[in-house]
Amino acid sequence: MKVVHRWLAGEVVNNTVGIKLTGGPFNGRTKIVQLGRDGLPPARLRARGGQEQGPWNPAARHTYTSVPAPHAPAGWTYEYTGVDASTDG
């Protein structure tokens, strides 16, 4: 649990870090990701469903893109970019 708390605080542990999601149905959640050899998080992630209220299609895959965020604990955030149309319902 100590390692998970460190990830959630934005600390890199064993080349893994927790990055906040902004916007979309997963706004405010943290995704724990493995950093690449270059020290960067995966450029894009997809998530299905979501808990936030809104016109979210639970069958759709919502996409987030990593962006540098110097004021975020991990130095990165995942910003909502929309629905992956190739997998929508």
C-alpha positions as CSV (number, residue, x, y, z in Angstrom):
1,M,0.0,0.0,0.0
2,K,2.9,2.4,0.6
3,V,4.0,2.0,-3.0
4,V,0.5,2.7,-4.2
5,H,0.3,5.8,-2.1
6,R,3.6,7.0,-3.5
7,W,2.3,6.5,-7.1
8,L,-0.9,8.3,-6.2
9,A,1.2,11.2,-4.9
10,G,2.9,11.5,-8.3
11,E,6.2,9.9,-7.3
12,V,8.0,7.6,-9.7
13,V,8.5,4.2,-8.2
14,N,10.1,1.4,-10.2
15,N,9.6,3.5,-13.4
16,T,5.8,3.7,-12.6
17,V,3.8,6.8,-11.7
18,G,0.2,7.9,-11.1
19,I,-1.1,10.5,-13.5
20,K,-4.3,12.5,-13.0
21,L,-7.0,12.4,-15.7
22,T,-8.6,15.7,-16.5
23,G,-12.0,16.0,-18.3
24,G,-14.3,13.4,-19.6
25,P,-16.0,10.7,-17.6
26,F,-12.9,9.9,-15.6
27,N,-12.0,13.5,-14.5
28,G,-10.1,13.5,-11.3
29,R,-9.1,9.9,-11.2
30,T,-5.5,8.7,-11.3
31,K,-4.1,6.2,-13.8
32,I,-1.0,4.3,-12.8
33,V,1.2,3.9,-15.8
34,Q,4.6,2.4,-16.7
35,L,7.0,5.0,-18.0
36,G,8.9,4.3,-21.2
37,R,12.6,4.0,-21.6
38,D,12.6,7.7,-22.4
39,G,11.0,8.5,-19.0
40,L,7.7,9.5,-20.7
41,P,4.3,8.1,-20.0
42,P,2.3,6.4,-22.8
43,A,1.2,9.2,-25.1
44,R,-2.4,8.0,-25.2
45,L,-4.7,5.9,-23.2
46,R,-8.3,4.6,-23.7
47,A,-10.9,3.9,-21.0
48,R,-14.4,2.5,-21.1
49,G,-17.4,3.7,-19.2
50,G,-17.0,6.3,-16.4
51,Q,-18.7,7.5,-13.3
52,E,-19.1,11.2,-13.9
53,Q,-22.5,12.5,-14.9
54,G,-22.8,13.4,-18.6
55,P,-23.8,12.1,-21.9
56,W,-21.2,9.3,-21.8
57,N,-21.7,6.2,-23.8
58,P,-20.7,3.4,-21.5
59,A,-19.8,1.2,-24.5
60,A,-17.4,3.9,-26.0
61,R,-13.7,4.1,-25.4
62,H,-12.8,7.5,-24.2
63,T,-9.4,8.8,-25.1
64,Y,-6.9,10.8,-23.1
65,T,-3.6,12.3,-24.3
66,S,-0.6,12.9,-22.0
67,V,0.6,16.5,-21.7
68,P,3.4,18.0,-19.7
69,A,2.0,19.7,-16.6
70,P,4.8,21.2,-14.4
71,H,2.4,21.9,-11.6
72,A,1.0,18.4,-11.4
73,P,2.9,16.1,-8.9
74,A,3.9,13.6,-11.7
75,G,4.8,16.4,-14.1
76,W,2.1,15.1,-16.5
77,T,-1.6,14.9,-16.9
78,Y,-3.9,13.0,-19.2
79,E,-6.3,15.4,-20.9
80,Y,-9.6,14.2,-22.4
81,T,-9.6,14.2,-26.2
82,G,-12.9,12.6,-26.9
83,V,-14.3,9.2,-28.0
84,D,-12.4,6.8,-30.1
85,A,-14.9,6.5,-33.0
86,S,-13.4,3.3,-34.2
87,T,-14.6,1.6,-31.0
88,D,-17.8,3.6,-30.2
89,G,-20.6,1.1,-29.3
